[in-house]
Amino acid sequence: MLDSLLCEKHCDFIGILGNPVVISSLLDHMRGSKKEVDDIKLVAGVLVDCKTNDLNAKFNIPMYEQVEDMLKSHPEITMVFELSGDLSRVKCLRDILPAHITLVELPAARFFLKLQATDRLWIACKVDLMQTQALFRSVVDQLPEDILIIGPNGMIMDCNKHFSEFIGEDVKEIRGVDPLKYYEFLANACPLKNGIIDVKSMVKGKREELMFSEEDTEGKLNFYRIYIYPISDEQRGEVVQLVVMRRNITERTLMEQRVRQSERMATVGELATYVAHEIRNPLVAMGGFAKVLMNNISLDEDSRKKIGIIFEEAKRLETHLKDVLSFVRSHEVEITAFNLNDEAKSAVNLMALGCEEKGVEFELVLDQQNPVGKGGAEQIKQCLINLIINSMEAMPDGGVIRVSTGVTKDRVWLQVSDNGSGISAAKRDLIFDPFYSTKINGNGLGLSMVKKIMEDFGGEIEMVSRDGEGTTVTLLLTPSITVA
């Protein structure tokens, strides 16, 4: 039974022999570790050089006057620590201890106890290190940025959870991989050696930054900023690691673009005021005199045609001038509730004939919840018409335009999609800027006007496009009550 007990617990049961001071010190040491040692257990002791009342002291283990009494009461003992250092007592113990009990003399006992103390210290340090690592990993993994650590060989040493999920691979699979596999743009910011990032050639203490944009899986354009931090070994004085952080700055970039556009609009407003004052009156006069001359019967047909050209060009310039003035002037917009489905149907019906002549088909997909938004019905319909015209022009050989409505958690929306030529990422950054146009005869105010109207109503406009695969523009509005 004793053998099975020992095999089950894998534990050495120890008896100690020494004076009260030594035994008390040992027991205090064992208790002070605040951690039970799994492979040893003090079960009993024998007091030497003691007074009778020392046996009644509280040692938390049974104490005896004779070794024989201790062994008889505790047959599980497998080791006896002799802590007095008395050679005659050691010789006596050798004579009386059974063969299965190991005698540990004072020098060996001291070494054993120091070893146990060192082991406990190592365990405590390991636990503290693991807790620190867990805290660090928890913080880094919860950051919404991609974080890579590149080792001295130019390969990935580690990464955070956000990067792992973005790549779709386990962290263990990413370690040891060339970071250029995932981030080709690092080659523009880091020195290379044989096609691998040369970490040691990075400048100590010099942070590198770069910004780039890319399309996501839905074709939406996102903006990112990359930070590269060289980590140096202070003793060797050279860079040994790189920390690479990729941060999504799409929201901030779009906000900055809106601010820049507002500044441009202010400049355009001043220019438009000057144009209205200096050009419009002479232009109207030119058109009026041209019209009078066209009615002059004394002119031949050729002269009338030339004057007619002057008259038509004056009208065209006046139309452009009105567009510019309408765009930059502030209007008091009346915000009311309107049914998105009604305006979508109205815009499609209005454009259906012209689209049919150009070989363009319509798909009208209306939300059954009858979404109601806050804004101006006529202005929103004009936005839809502008978007439909753009889609028609993007499909000169015909195609399909899909006009749809819908509801999200905090928005209602109208959407115009086509399968035309699409818009490249480089042009998409400029497409909403006033006076920027990809058309030969375009004035660049169509999409700018749509965006301005949406912002006036507290809404937003989103564009998703891929070059050669079509474009989708979504008008997002604040919801009102639902119309049955």
C-alpha positions in Angstrom: 0.0 0.0 0.0 2.9 2.3 0.9 4.6 1.6 -2.5 1.4 2.4 -4.4 1.0 5.6 -2.4 4.5 6.7 -3.3 4.1 5.8 -7.0 0.8 7.6 -7.2 2.0 10.9 -5.7 5.7 10.8 -6.9 6.7 12.5 -3.7 9.6 12.0 -1.2 8.4 12.0 2.5 11.1 13.6 4.6 11.9 13.4 8.3 14.3 15.9 9.8 16.7 15.8 12.7 18.1 18.9 14.4 17.7 21.4 17.2 14.6 23.5 17.6 16.1 26.7 16.1 17.2 24.9 12.9 13.9 23.1 12.5 11.9 26.3 13.1 14.0 28.1 10.5 13.6 25.3 8.0 9.8 25.2 8.5 9.6 29.0 8.2 11.5 28.8 4.9 9.2 26.2 3.5 6.1 28.2 4.6 7.6 31.5 3.3 7.8 30.2 -0.3 3.9 30.4 -0.3 4.0 27.6 -2.8 3.8 23.9 -2.0 6.6 21.9 -3.5 5.1 18.9 -5.2 8.0 16.5 -5.0 8.9 16.8 -1.2 6.9 16.8 2.0 8.1 17.2 5.5 6.1 14.8 7.7 7.9 14.6 11.1 11.0 15.5 13.0 13.4 14.6 15.8 14.6 17.2 18.3 18.1 17.0 19.5 19.8 19.2 22.2 16.5 20.4 23.4 14.5 20.9 26.5 11.5 18.8 27.4 8.9 21.6 26.7 10.3 22.1 23.2 8.4 19.0 22.1 5.2 20.9 22.9 6.1 23.8 20.7 4.0 24.4 17.5 6.1 23.1 14.6 3.0 22.1 12.5 4.6 18.6 12.2 4.9 15.8 14.8 8.1 15.9 16.8 9.8 13.0 18.6 12.7 12.4 21.0 14.0 9.3 19.2 14.5 8.5 15.5 13.1 5.0 16.0 9.8 6.5 17.3 9.6 8.8 14.2 10.2 5.9 11.8 7.7 3.6 13.6 5.0 6.3 13.5 5.7 7.4 9.8 6.7 4.3 7.7 6.2 6.5 4.6 9.5 8.4 5.2 12.0 7.8 2.4 14.6 10.5 3.4 16.1 11.8 6.6 17.8 15.2 6.8 20.4 15.3 9.5 20.8 19.0 10.3 22.9 19.0 13.4 26.3 18.2 11.8 27.2 15.9 14.6 29.4 13.1 13.1 28.7 10.6 15.9 24.9 11.1 15.3 25.5 10.6 11.6 27.3 7.3 12.2 24.5 6.2 14.5 21.8 7.0 11.9 23.7 5.0 9.3 23.5 2.0 11.6 19.8 2.2 12.4 18.2 3.5 9.2 16.7 0.8 6.9 18.1 0.4 3.4 15.1 2.1 1.6 15.6 5.4 3.6 18.2 7.8 2.3 20.3 9.8 4.8 21.1 13.3 3.7 23.9 14.9 5.8 24.2 18.6 6.6 26.3 19.8 3.6 24.0 17.9 1.1 20.9 19.1 2.9 22.0 22.7 2.6 22.6 22.2 -1.1 19.3 20.6 -1.5 17.5 23.4 0.3 19.3 26.1 -1.8 18.4 24.1 -4.9 14.7 24.1 -3.9 14.9 27.8 -3.2 16.5 28.5 -6.6 13.8 26.3 -8.2 11.0 28.2 -6.5 12.7 31.6 -7.5 12.9 30.4 -11.1 9.2 29.3 -11.1 8.2 32.7 -9.7 10.3 34.5 -12.3 8.8 32.3 -15.0 5.2 33.1 -13.8 6.0 36.8 -13.7 7.5 36.7 -17.2 4.5 34.8 -18.5 2.1 37.3 -17.0 4.1 40.2 -18.5 4.1 38.4 -21.9 0.3 37.7 -21.6 -0.3 41.4 -20.8 1.9 42.6 -23.6 0.3 40.2 -26.1 -3.2 41.1 -24.9 -2.5 44.9 -25.5 -0.8 44.4 -28.9 -3.5 42.0 -30.1 -6.3 44.4 -29.3 -4.7 47.3 -31.3 -6.6 47.9 -34.5 -3.4 48.2 -36.5 -1.3 45.6 -38.3 2.0 45.1 -36.3 5.0 43.1 -37.7 8.4 42.5 -36.0 11.2 41.9 -38.6 14.3 40.1 -37.3 18.0 40.7 -38.2 17.7 38.3 -41.1 15.0 40.3 -42.7 12.3 37.8 -42.0 9.1 38.1 -39.8 9.8 37.2 -36.2 6.3 37.8 -34.9 3.1 39.6 -35.6 -0.1 40.6 -33.8 -3.6 39.0 -34.1 -4.9 41.8 -36.3 -2.3 41.2 -39.0 -2.8 37.4 -38.8 -6.5 37.8 -39.3 -6.0 40.3 -42.1 -3.7 37.8 -43.9 -5.8 34.8 -43.1 -2.9 32.8 -41.8 -1.9 31.5 -38.4 0.9 33.4 -36.6 3.1 30.2 -36.6 2.8 30.1 -40.4 3.7 33.8 -40.7 6.9 33.6 -38.7 10.0 33.1 -40.8 8.3 34.5 -44.0 9.7 37.3 -46.1 7.6 40.4 -45.2 7.8 41.6 -48.8 5.4 38.8 -49.6 2.7 40.7 -47.8 4.0 44.3 -48.0 5.7 44.9 -51.3 5.8 48.7 -50.5 8.4 48.1 -47.8 10.9 47.8 -50.6 10.4 51.6 -51.2 11.2 52.5 -47.5 13.8 49.9 -46.5 17.3 49.1 -48.0 17.4 45.7 -49.8 20.3 43.2 -50.0 19.8 40.3 -52.5 16.1 41.0 -52.6 15.8 40.8 -48.7 15.3 43.7 -46.3 18.7 44.7 -44.9 17.8 45.4 -41.3 21.3 46.3 -40.2 21.5 49.1 -42.9 18.6 50.9 -41.4 19.5 54.2 -39.7 19.4 54.0 -35.9 16.6 56.1 -34.3 15.2 57.2 -37.7 11.5 56.4 -38.2 10.3 55.9 -41.8 6.8 56.7 -42.9 4.9 56.2 -46.1 1.2 56.5 -47.2 -0.6 54.4 -49.8 -4.1 53.5 -50.9 -5.6 50.2 -52.0 -8.9 48.6 -52.9 -10.7 46.2 -50.5 -12.6 43.1 -51.7 -15.7 45.3 -52.3 -13.8 47.7 -54.5 -13.9 50.5 -51.9 -10.7 52.7 -51.7 -8.9 52.6 -48.3 -6.0 54.8 -47.2 -3.1 53.5 -45.0 -0.1 55.0 -43.3 3.0 52.8 -42.6 5.4 53.5 -39.7 8.8 51.7 -39.6 10.6 51.8 -36.3 14.3 50.6 -36.2 15.1 48.8 -32.9 18.8 48.9 -32.0 21.1 46.9 -29.7 22.6 49.5 -27.4 25.7 47.4 -26.7 26.5 46.6 -30.4 25.1 50.0 -31.6 23.4 48.5 -34.6 19.8 48.0 -35.7 18.7 44.4 -35.0 14.9 44.5 -35.5 12.2 46.5 -37.3 8.7 47.2 -35.9 6.3 47.8 -38.8 2.9 49.3 -38.1 0.2 49.7 -40.7 -2.7 52.1 -39.7 -6.0 52.5 -41.5 -6.4 56.3 -42.0 -9.3 56.2 -44.4 -11.7 58.1 -42.2 -9.2 60.8 -41.3 -8.1 61.1 -45.0 -11.7 61.5 -46.2 -12.2 64.2 -43.5 -9.1 66.0 -44.7 -10.3 65.8 -48.3 -13.7 67.3 -47.2 -11.8 70.2 -45.5 -9.7 70.8 -48.6 -12.7 70.7 -50.8 -14.5 73.3 -48.5 -11.4 75.5 -48.9 -11.5 75.1 -52.6 -15.2 75.9 -52.7 -14.5 79.1 -50.8 -12.0 80.1 -53.5 -14.4 79.1 -56.3 -17.1 81.2 -54.7 -14.9 84.3 -54.8 -14.0 83.6 -58.4 -17.6 83.0 -59.3 -18.6 86.3 -57.9 -16.0 88.0 -59.9 -17.0 86.1 -63.1 -20.7 87.0 -62.5 -19.8 90.7 -62.3 -17.2 91.0 -65.0 -18.4 88.5 -67.6 -22.2 87.9 -67.3 -23.4 91.4 -68.4 -21.1 91.6 -71.5 -22.1 88.1 -72.3 -25.8 88.8 -72.2 -25.2 91.9 -74.3 -23.3 89.9 -76.9 -26.1 87.3 -77.1 -28.8 90.1 -77.4 -27.0 91.9 -80.2 -26.4 88.6 -82.0 -30.1 87.8 -81.9 -31.0 91.2 -83.3 -28.5 90.8 -86.2 -29.9 87.4 -87.0 -33.2 89.1 -87.7 -31.6 91.7 -90.0 -32.9 90.9 -93.5 -30.0 92.8 -95.1 -27.5 90.0 -94.1 -26.9 87.1 -96.4 -27.4 83.5 -95.3 -23.7 82.9 -94.6 -23.5 85.9 -92.3 -26.6 84.8 -90.4 -25.0 81.4 -89.8 -21.9 82.9 -88.4 -23.9 85.2 -86.1 -26.0 82.2 -85.2 -22.9 80.5 -84.0 -22.0 83.5 -81.9 -25.5 83.5 -80.4 -25.4 79.8 -79.6 -22.0 79.9 -78.0 -23.0 82.9 -75.9 -26.0 80.9 -74.7 -23.8 77.9 -73.9 -21.4 80.1 -71.9 -24.2 81.7 -70.0 -25.5 78.2 -69.1 -22.1 77.2 -67.8 -22.0 80.4 -65.9 -25.4 79.7 -64.3 -24.2 76.2 -63.3 -21.1 77.6 -61.6 -23.2 80.3 -59.8 -25.8 77.7 -58.7 -23.0 75.4 -57.4 -21.2 78.0 -55.3 -24.2 79.9 -53.9 -25.6 79.0 -50.5 -29.3 78.0 -50.7 -31.7 77.6 -47.8 -32.6 74.0 -48.1 -35.9 72.8 -46.8 -35.5 69.3 -45.2 -38.7 67.2 -45.4 -39.5 63.5 -45.2 -39.9 61.8 -48.6 -40.3 58.2 -49.9 -37.1 57.0 -51.5 -38.9 54.4 -53.6 -41.1 57.2 -55.2 -38.1 59.3 -56.2 -36.2 56.2 -57.6 -39.2 55.3 -59.8 -39.7 58.9 -60.9 -36.0 59.3 -61.9 -36.1 55.9 -63.8 -39.3 56.8 -65.7 -37.8 60.1 -66.7 -34.6 58.6 -68.1 -36.1 55.4 -69.5 -36.6 56.6 -73.0 -33.2 58.1 -73.4 -31.6 55.0 -72.0 -33.6 52.7 -74.3 -32.3 54.6 -77.3 -28.7 54.0 -76.2 -29.2 50.2 -75.6 -29.2 50.6 -71.8 -31.6 48.6 -69.7 -32.9 49.4 -66.2 -33.2 47.2 -63.1 -35.3 48.8 -60.4 -35.0 47.1 -57.0 -37.1 48.8 -54.3 -37.1 48.0 -50.6 -40.4 46.7 -49.4 -40.1 48.7 -46.2 -40.7 51.9 -48.2 -37.7 53.7 -46.7 -38.3 57.4 -45.9 -35.4 59.8 -45.7 -34.9 63.4 -44.6 -33.9 65.8 -47.4 -35.4 67.4 -50.5 -37.2 65.1 -52.9 -36.5 67.2 -56.0 -32.8 67.6 -55.2 -32.4 63.9 -54.5 -34.1 63.0 -57.8 -31.7 65.4 -59.6 -28.8 63.6 -57.9 -30.2 60.3 -59.2 -30.6 61.7 -62.7 -26.9 62.9 -62.7 -25.7 59.5 -61.5 -27.8 57.7 -64.2 -26.4 60.0 -66.9 -22.9 59.2 -65.7 -23.6 55.5 -65.9 -25.1 55.9 -69.4 -21.9 57.7 -70.6 -19.8 54.9 -69.0 -21.6 52.3 -71.2 -21.4 53.6 -74.8 -22.2 50.1 -76.1 -25.1 49.6 -73.8 -25.5 47.7 -70.5 -27.5 47.5 -67.4 -28.2 50.3 -64.8 -29.5 49.1 -61.5 -31.3 51.6 -59.3 -32.1 50.3 -55.8 -33.2 51.5 -52.3 -32.6 50.1 -48.9 -32.4 50.5 -45.1 -29.4 50.0 -42.7 -29.3 50.3 -39.0 -29.0 54.1 -39.0 -29.3 55.1 -42.7 -31.6 54.8 -45.7 -30.1 54.7 -49.1 -30.5 55.0 -52.8 -28.0 53.3 -55.1 -27.1 53.5 -58.8 -24.9 50.7 -60.2 -23.6 50.0 -63.7 -21.4 47.5 -65.5 -19.5 50.1 -67.5 -15.9 51.0 -67.8 -15.4 51.8 -64.1 -13.0 54.4 -62.5 -9.4 53.8 -61.7 -8.1 54.3 -58.1 -6.1 57.4 -59.2 -9.1 59.2 -60.7 -11.4 58.2 -57.8 -9.4 60.5 -55.5 -10.4 63.5 -57.7 -13.8 62.5 -59.0 -15.8 64.6 -56.5 -13.6 67.7 -56.9 -15.3 70.7 -58.6 -14.3 71.2 -62.2 -12.6 67.8 -62.5 -14.0 65.8 -65.4 -13.1 62.8 -67.4 -15.4 63.8 -70.2 -14.2 65.9 -73.1 -17.1 68.5 -72.9 -17.8 68.0 -69.1 -17.7 70.9 -66.7 -16.8 68.7 -63.7 -19.7 69.9 -61.6 -22.1 66.9 -61.7 -20.7 64.7 -59.0 -19.5 67.7 -57.0 -23.1 69.0 -57.0 -24.4 65.6 -55.9 -21.9 65.6 -53.0 -22.8 69.1 -52.0 -26.5 68.4 -52.0 -26.0 65.3 -49.8 -23.9 67.2 -47.3 -26.5 70.0 -47.2 -29.1 67.3 -46.1 -26.7 65.8 -43.6 -26.1 62.7 -45.8 -23.1 61.0 -47.4 -22.1 59.7 -50.7 -20.0 56.5 -51.2 -18.4 55.2 -54.4 -17.2 51.7 -55.1 -15.6 51.0 -58.5 -13.1 48.8 -60.2 -11.4 49.8 -63.5 -13.3 47.9 -66.3 -15.9 46.3 -63.9 -18.4 49.1 -63.3 -19.3 51.6 -60.6 -21.7 51.8 -57.7 -22.6 55.1 -56.1 -24.7 55.1 -52.9 -26.5 58.1 -51.4 -26.9 57.7 -47.7 -29.6 59.8 -45.8 -30.9 60.2 -42.3 -34.0 58.0 -41.9 -37.4 59.5 -41.0 -40.7 57.6 -40.2 -41.5 54.6 -42.3 -44.3 55.1 -44.8 -46.8 52.1 -45.0 
